[in-house]
Each structure stands twice: as structure tokens, then as C-alpha cells.
Amino acid sequence: MNRLAVTFITKNEERNLPRAFASLEDLADDLIVVDSGSTDRTTQIAAEHGARIFARAWTGFADQRNFATGLATCEWLLALDADEQLSAELRESIRAWKNARPRNDAYEFSRCANYLGRWIRHSGWYPDRKTRLYRRGSGEFEGAAHDSFHPKGSVGRLRGDLLHHTFATLEQHEETVEAYSSAAALEMFASGKRRSRSALAIAPAWTFLRRIVLQRGFLDGRRGWLIAKMSARYTRLKYQKLAQLSNGTARANNAAKAARHPAP
């Protein structure tokens, strides 16, 4: 049997964790929670379910996940978020996988999001395949705003959905867009990208049209329209914040040059 460690990165997830843990019953051989300063009952709930808990200041999604990987005692790991749970079909797929000889180094499966109380099947949000089950040393997570596992070897696919409970209110979605757009701008800036007037002018509108038309967001009704709108907003904010970072660097460089070469 393949022993499996399940990892979580958390902060104030007392409402979500019980549901996530319940979906893992009889599947996890090791439970690991890396917590970033929860002030609610997150760590108590984790302890009640037998998890090993580690406190660590937030350093980004990918870095936290990779840190959790290093704590596992098993060869195989499953990385989950607290607001995710295994569907019945995915549970059975993982159970069958545990009792068979693995043919791949990592496995992906579809993720289905619940948005404002309904499951989303279009809008670019489904099937949203995620590689989350992997052999230790077969890759690592990368990315600051949207982390993903980058495998070194072969990737198989398991049947069933990872159920993702996203936003219960539009205000929650707006707050996340604000935070993620800031992280994305910093990531772009660190990689050498600078402001782009053409991207700021074109990308938001194209994002909206792609979501609502090409990715059939109109079939998700009002929620599809909101997803397209918020995706366009995220794109606009990301480039606006990148421009602000670029302008700030330009002003700092000009000031430094002026200091080195004062006016006569």
C-alpha cells in the first residue's frame, strides 16, 4: 500500500477544515498543517484530527507548500487547501491508487468550484485540472499569486473532482482580487517585466470576452458574468500595480542619478 501524507497551509480556517478532514477519512497516513498565525480554532481543530502542526510566517503559497512537503514522513503527498474536499468519486480513485503500484510520478484531477452557492461548470473554472498528488522529489510548487506543482516526471490522471468552496459573497471575491493582483504585479516586476500601456488597454477587455464567450461563461448565468467581470478587474489591477511599481523605480533611479550628478 502507498502511504500518503496530506498537507495543508492555513490561516483562520476553522469553518473549512472540518469538511476537508472529513473527506480524508481512512486515506491519510500523515496529516500536516503549516499555519501562518491563525487566531481562531484552526490549530485546535487540526490537533483534534491528529494533524502535526507547524507554525510558520507566511512566505507565499509555493514556498509554504514546499516547506510542508519537507515535513512529510511518507513517499507520497497530497496537497490540499482548507477550502477543498475530495468528492466521493475522487476518494475512491485515491483509495484504489493506494492499493496499486503507481505508474506515474504525479497525478492530476479536476477541480470544481462552488461560487456564490452554486457549482461552476464553465467560465474557465472547470475542469481546472490540478496536480496535487505527487511522489517526494518528483517536482515542486512554483508561483506567488497562483501556485502550481511543476512535475519532473510523468503525470497520470485520477477520476473524480476536487471540490473547491470559493466565495460565499462578492465582497470576498473582491478582497481576493485585490490581494492576488498585488502579488501578481510583484511577481511580474521581480521577473523583469515593466509597465505596458497596450496590455493595460487590451488585456482586461479580452479577459472578459474570453471568459464569457470562448469559455462559455454565459452558461453559468449571472455567476458567469460576475466571474468574467472580476477576472477582467484582476487583469486591470495587475497591470496598473505593475505600472505603479515601474514608475516608482523610475523615480528612484532618476533621484539617484541627480544625487550623483548635481546641477551646476
Buried (B, 14 or more C-beta within 10 A) or exposed (E): EBEBBBBBBBBBBBBBBBBBBEBBEEBBBBBBBBBBEBEBBBBEBBEEBEBBBEEBEEEBBBBBBBBBBEBBEBBBBBBBBBBBBBBEEBBBBBEEBBEEEBEBBBBBBBBBBBBBEEBBBBBBBBEBEBBBBBBBEBBBBBBBBEBBBBBEEEBBEBEBBBBBBBBEEEEEBEEBBEEBBBBBBBBBBEEEBEBBEEBBEEBBEEBBBBBBEEBBBBEBEEBBBBBBBBBBBBBBBBBBBBBEBBEEEEEEEEEEEEEEEEEE
